[in-house]
């Protein structure tokens, strides 16, 4: 077996171990995530929920927009029309893709 093949096998083995660790870590988060979703549903059912309450909650729980978003930033200008409540960033193929989020009730 060549050095290249040995290194390739070692890399594949290490990647497999990393993936197992990530999966285990993510499984442990499921109960917490379910609780946060229920908390958000309660917040949405409130008769007089304020937009700032929703913004605060979603800013802390931005994973609800999708697991591929890696960071979130508060209020950004959205051209001449106003502001977005959030700008969520994800890193894909060496590019940053952004999701502009504006909450309206």
Secondary structure as UniProt FT lines:
FT   HELIX           3..45
FT   TURN            47..48
FT   HELIX           51..60
FT   HELIX           62..65
FT   TURN            67..68
FT   STRAND          71..77
FT   HELIX           79..81
FT   STRAND          83..92
FT   TURN            93..94
FT   STRAND          95..101
//
